[in-house]
Amino acid sequence: MLFLKQDKERSEKELDCYGYCLDQGIVHFLNTEFGKAAAYHENIARSLWELQRMKNSKEMDDQAWMMLKQIEAQQQQEELLNKLRSRL
């Protein structure tokens, strides 16, 4: 999964916005309406930055989860070692 579950709806809207703006930007460019094309391309950039922000949030969440799992594994290992030591 590329985005957090809580960002699913927002990411889908941004992807739709990106596609729509890309299509419209090309249409206006081909019709030599460069100002309108530029406005659509600015919205493309905004959508891409928002998608990147959501992706970064997911990556940070994944890293935090991985760190937590590593800490839990280390704690379990220490508990097992302590149990073994107490039996010796």
N, C-alpha and C positions, 0 to 999 in steps of 0.2 A: 504494500500500500504506500502510495507516494505522499499522502497527506493524512493528518489526524482525522479521526472519525468526526470530530466536532467541526472540521473544516470541509467536510464532504460536499455539502450543499453549496457553500461559498465557492469552492474550487470548481465545481461544475458550472456555476454561473460565470466565473471568470474565464473558463475555457470556452464557453459559448460566446462570451463577449469578444474574446480574442479572435475567434473564427469569423464572427460577424464583421468586426472592425477590419480584419484583414481583407475580406471580400469587398467591403465597401471602399476601403482605401485604394484597392487596385482599380475598381470601377472608376472612381473619381480621378485617379492618376491617368488612366487610359483616356478619359474625357478631358484631359488637361485642366482639371479643377484641382490645382495643386494645394490650395489653401484647405479645401475640404479633405483632400487626401491626407494632408499633414495632421489635421485634427483627428482623423481616424487612427493614424499611426501613433499619435500621442496617447490615445486610449489603449492601443495595443501595448505600448511600453508600460502604461499604468497597470494593465492586467498582468503582464509578465512580472513586474516587480511584486505584485500582490501574490502571484503564484509562487514566486521565489521565497517570499516571506513565509508562506504556509509550508513550503517544503523545508525551509530552515527550522521551523517549529517542530516538524515531525522528526527531523534529524536530531535535534536537541532532546526531544522526548525519548527517542530510541537510545541515545547515548546514556541518558539518565537511567533508563530501564536496565541497560547492560551493566552499568556501574552497580546498581542495586543488586542485581543477580550475582555479580562477582563478590560483593560484600556478604551476601547471604551464603554463598558457597564457602567463603573463607570462614565465616562463623560456624558453619556446620563442620568444617574440617577441624577447627579448633575444639569444638565440643567433643568430637570423636577422639581426638588426641588426648584430651583431658580424661575422658572415660577410660581409655587404654592405660594412661599413666596411673590412674587411681586403682586399677586392677593389678598393677605390677608390684 
